Amino acid sequence: MATDNFDKLVDDLQNQIFEETKEAYGDVAFQRWLTPLYKGRIDLPDGYGRVTGSCGDTIEIFLRFENGKVQEASFETDGCGSSTICGSFTAELAIGKTPDDLADITGESILEILGGLPEEDRHCAFLAANALREALKNYMQRFHRES
């Protein structure tokens, strides 16, 4: 009987956390928080960027190019849920893009896709965009050196 009560308490708390998170972040960000896409490292990426924000979170972006476009993109973070959400959407946005197109992915464009974030978490979108810029810069430096 005590186990049943404990299980119900845990389930109730989990549901409360989910509802509060969904309300604060919106459905798009909430779903990505539950199931982050494009998470993980790419071995020997063509472009790699790593940025640590003033909050202490680090986002890494990995890019693999084929025929002048991003064929594969992924991210890693040691940060909060918002960093995970933003890293995931940044990697998704990068796929299929040329280097010129990548320059158009900004913190604001990430926030627009998410429908915004709570004010205290908005910086995560800019952190992810900056990591993408670093990965693009890394790719361009390597590309021009090898050409």
Phi, psi and omega per residue, in radians:
M1 nan -0.760 3.132
A2 -1.110 -0.633 3.122
T3 -1.134 -0.716 3.111
D4 -1.076 -0.745 3.121
N5 -1.125 -0.729 3.128
F6 -1.120 -0.793 3.115
D7 -1.044 -0.709 3.120
K8 -1.146 -0.728 3.107
L9 -1.048 -0.814 3.128
V10 -1.065 -0.814 3.119
D11 -1.059 -0.751 3.133
D12 -1.106 -0.760 3.109
L13 -1.108 -0.750 3.122
Q14 -1.064 -0.787 3.119
N15 -1.101 -0.667 3.114
Q16 -1.133 -0.770 3.102
I17 -1.060 -0.790 3.135
F18 -1.072 -0.787 -3.119
E19 -1.131 -0.746 3.131
E20 -1.163 -0.688 3.122
T21 -1.169 -0.774 3.128
K22 -1.065 -0.725 3.134
E23 -1.147 -0.735 -3.090
A24 -1.282 -0.621 -2.999
Y25 -1.852 -0.301 -3.071
G26 1.532 2.850 -3.018
D27 -1.169 -0.701 -3.095
V28 -1.070 -0.888 -3.140
A29 -1.179 -0.667 -3.141
F30 -1.059 -0.802 3.141
Q31 -1.092 -0.688 3.135
R32 -1.236 -0.548 3.068
W33 -1.125 -0.725 3.129
L34 -1.174 -0.700 -3.067
T35 -2.353 1.428 3.132
P36 -1.199 2.296 3.109
L37 -1.707 2.723 3.045
Y38 1.129 0.475 3.127
K39 -1.560 2.328 3.110
G40 2.299 2.883 -3.118
R41 -1.508 2.657 2.961
I42 -1.891 2.163 3.084
D43 -1.191 2.369 3.114
L44 0.872 1.020 3.131
P45 -1.196 2.727 3.046
D46 -1.339 -0.516 3.104
G47 -2.421 2.407 -3.108
Y48 -2.455 2.307 3.074
G49 -2.344 2.487 3.125
R50 -2.421 2.188 -3.131
V51 -2.356 2.366 3.044
T52 -1.945 2.226 -3.125
G53 -1.487 2.982 3.121
S54 -1.118 -0.320 3.108
C55 -1.365 -0.226 -3.122
G56 1.733 -0.214 3.098
D57 -1.273 2.478 3.055
T58 -2.053 2.353 3.029
I59 -2.121 2.323 3.052
E60 -2.005 2.414 3.083
I61 -2.114 2.364 3.133
F62 -2.090 2.303 -3.133
L63 -2.237 2.415 2.988
R64 -2.169 2.206 -3.095
F65 -1.808 2.613 3.007
E66 -2.582 2.240 -3.125
N67 0.936 0.700 3.044
G68 1.369 0.131 3.121
K69 -2.287 2.708 3.100
V70 -1.208 2.033 3.110
Q71 -1.541 -0.620 -3.084
E72 -2.531 2.435 3.100
A73 -2.487 2.567 3.082
S74 -2.674 3.033 -3.123
F75 -2.518 2.815 2.965
E76 -2.411 2.591 3.033
T77 -2.612 2.633 3.012
D78 -1.848 0.221 -3.002
G79 -1.690 -2.881 -3.060
C80 -1.292 3.135 3.116
G81 -1.028 -0.646 3.131
S82 -1.159 -0.642 3.077
S83 -1.141 -0.673 3.099
T84 -1.118 -0.822 3.131
I85 -1.028 -0.853 -3.088
C86 -1.191 -0.689 3.080
G87 -1.092 -0.725 -3.135
S88 -1.111 -0.816 3.140
F89 -1.206 -0.581 3.107
T90 -1.115 -0.796 3.098
A91 -1.069 -0.766 3.136
E92 -1.073 -0.772 -3.134
L93 -1.116 -0.517 -3.085
A94 -1.266 -0.508 -3.042
I95 -1.109 2.259 3.131
G96 1.516 -0.025 -3.065
K97 -1.641 2.612 2.991
T98 -1.442 2.915 3.058
P99 -0.968 -0.709 3.115
D100 -1.099 -0.705 3.121
D101 -1.129 -0.625 -3.123
L102 -1.077 -0.569 -3.135
A103 -1.114 -0.343 -3.140
D104 -1.465 -0.133 3.128
I105 -1.499 1.944 -3.073
T106 -2.121 2.969 3.040
G107 -0.997 -0.712 3.120
E108 -1.120 -0.716 -3.137
S109 -1.186 -0.582 3.074
I110 -1.172 -0.780 3.113
L111 -1.084 -0.649 3.131
E112 -1.082 -0.768 3.124
I113 -1.110 -0.679 -3.130
L114 -1.298 -0.304 -3.026
G115 1.387 0.370 3.138
G116 1.654 2.994 3.046
L117 -2.456 2.822 3.020
P118 -0.976 2.556 -3.040
E119 -0.854 -0.740 -3.074
E120 -1.244 -0.170 -3.122
D121 -1.970 -0.051 -3.088
R122 -1.034 -0.550 -3.116
H123 -1.043 -0.418 -3.124
C124 -1.110 -0.602 3.102
A125 -1.136 -0.687 -3.139
F126 -1.275 -0.597 3.062
L127 -1.082 -0.802 3.122
A128 -1.124 -0.744 3.125
A129 -1.110 -0.676 3.111
N130 -1.173 -0.648 3.083
A131 -1.126 -0.668 3.080
L132 -1.108 -0.736 3.106
R133 -1.068 -0.692 3.105
E134 -1.136 -0.699 3.108
A135 -1.137 -0.721 3.097
L136 -1.129 -0.774 3.106
K137 -1.035 -0.776 3.107
N138 -1.049 -0.786 3.111
Y139 -1.084 -0.812 -3.096
M140 -1.133 -0.689 3.104
Q141 -1.109 -0.744 3.130
R142 -1.200 -0.768 -3.106
F143 -1.061 -0.818 -3.110
H144 -1.246 -0.512 3.112
R145 -1.244 -0.619 -3.101
E146 -1.455 -0.284 -3.103
S147 -1.340 nan nan
